[in-house]
Amino acid sequence: MSQISASNLGLVRRALAAADAGDRESLEEFMHLDLVVTLAGVSEPIVGREHWLGGVLEMAAAFPDLQTTVVDAVCEGDVVAVRSVLRGTHSGRFNGLAATGRSIEVMSNDFYRIESGRIVEAWIVTDTGTLFGQIS
């Protein structure tokens, strides 16, 4: 793996850990102000770091013990592909659903494009059907 790819993978791993912890300050460092996130099943991309951060921080608050485990990662230049598993306990309001105390275990397959040490684009395919099935 090239030094650039290793650096980009490290950045993505640190960003995922910051997202789990709801660490807004670190997330702002990892994400470009004009971040563009394309989510599976959503017709329009989310544009702008602030728009994306709201959802990330809501997830961290709703699942305060959230742990994202990277199962596989592949880096090619400025793109990092990650297959991960998210685990946590639904302890707070999430997407309009009151806390259930139920555990989640959800797969996610994501691509991140890095530019000048920040995530500028992300394509995220999280198994939200399973997630909502587990907390409903």
C-alpha positions in Angstrom: 0.0 0.0 0.0 1.4 3.4 -0.9 2.0 6.0 1.8 -0.9 8.1 0.4 -3.3 5.2 0.5 -2.2 4.3 4.1 -2.6 7.9 5.2 -6.1 8.1 3.6 -7.2 4.8 5.3 -6.0 6.1 8.6 -8.0 9.3 8.1 -11.2 7.3 7.3 -10.6 5.0 10.4 -10.2 8.1 12.6 -13.3 9.7 11.1 -15.4 6.6 11.8 -14.2 6.5 15.4 -15.0 10.2 15.8 -18.5 9.6 14.3 -19.1 6.7 16.8 -18.1 9.1 19.7 -20.1 12.0 18.4 -16.9 14.1 18.4 -18.0 17.1 16.3 -14.7 18.9 16.5 -12.7 16.0 15.1 -15.4 15.3 12.4 -15.1 18.9 11.2 -11.4 18.4 10.8 -11.9 15.2 8.7 -14.6 16.5 6.5 -14.4 19.1 3.8 -16.8 22.0 4.2 -18.4 21.2 0.8 -18.7 17.4 1.5 -21.0 15.5 -0.7 -22.6 12.3 0.6 -24.6 10.0 -1.5 -26.7 7.5 0.5 -28.3 4.4 -0.9 -32.0 4.8 -1.3 -31.9 8.6 -1.1 -32.6 10.4 -4.3 -30.5 13.5 -3.8 -27.0 13.7 -2.3 -26.5 15.5 1.0 -24.3 18.6 0.3 -22.3 20.3 3.0 -20.6 19.1 6.1 -23.1 20.8 8.4 -26.0 18.9 6.8 -24.2 15.6 7.1 -23.0 16.2 10.7 -26.6 16.5 12.0 -27.4 12.9 11.1 -24.0 11.6 12.3 -24.4 13.3 15.7 -28.0 12.1 16.0 -26.8 8.5 15.4 -24.1 8.9 18.0 -26.6 10.3 20.6 -29.1 7.6 19.9 -26.5 4.8 20.1 -24.0 6.1 22.7 -22.0 2.9 22.7 -21.8 2.7 18.9 -18.8 0.8 17.6 -17.9 0.7 13.9 -15.6 -2.3 13.2 -13.8 -2.1 9.8 -13.9 -5.7 8.4 -12.2 -4.9 5.1 -10.6 -1.9 3.6 -9.2 -1.2 0.2 -7.3 1.9 -0.9 -6.6 3.1 -4.4 -5.1 6.5 -4.5 -7.6 9.0 -3.1 -10.4 6.5 -2.7 -10.9 4.3 0.4 -13.5 1.5 0.3 -14.6 0.1 3.7 -16.8 -2.8 4.7 -17.8 -2.4 8.3 -20.2 -3.6 11.0 -21.9 -1.1 13.3 -22.9 -2.4 16.7 -24.6 -0.5 19.5 -27.6 -0.1 21.8 -30.6 2.1 20.9 -30.6 4.3 24.0 -31.9 7.6 22.6 -34.3 9.0 20.1 -33.4 8.1 16.5 -35.2 9.1 13.3 -38.4 9.8 15.3 -38.2 6.5 17.3 -37.9 6.6 21.1 -35.2 4.5 22.7 -35.9 0.8 22.8 -32.8 -0.5 24.6 -32.4 -3.0 21.7 -29.0 -3.9 20.2 -28.2 -3.4 16.6 -25.7 -5.1 14.3 -25.7 -3.6 10.8 -23.4 -4.0 7.8 -22.3 -0.9 5.8 -20.3 -0.7 2.6 -18.8 2.7 1.9 -16.5 4.6 -0.4 -14.7 7.8 0.6 -12.8 10.2 -1.6 -10.0 12.1 0.1 -8.6 15.4 -1.1 -5.9 17.4 0.8 -6.4 15.4 4.0 -10.2 15.7 4.1 -13.2 13.6 3.0 -14.7 15.4 0.1 -17.2 12.7 -1.2 -18.8 9.6 0.4 -21.0 6.9 -1.0 -22.7 5.0 1.8 -24.7 1.8 1.6 -25.8 1.0 5.1 -28.3 -1.8 5.7 -31.0 0.6 7.2 -33.7 -2.0 6.7 -32.0 -4.3 9.2 -31.3 -1.4 11.5 -34.9 -0.3 11.7 -36.1 -3.9 11.9 -33.9 -4.3 15.0 -35.2 -1.2 16.8 -38.8 -1.5 15.8 
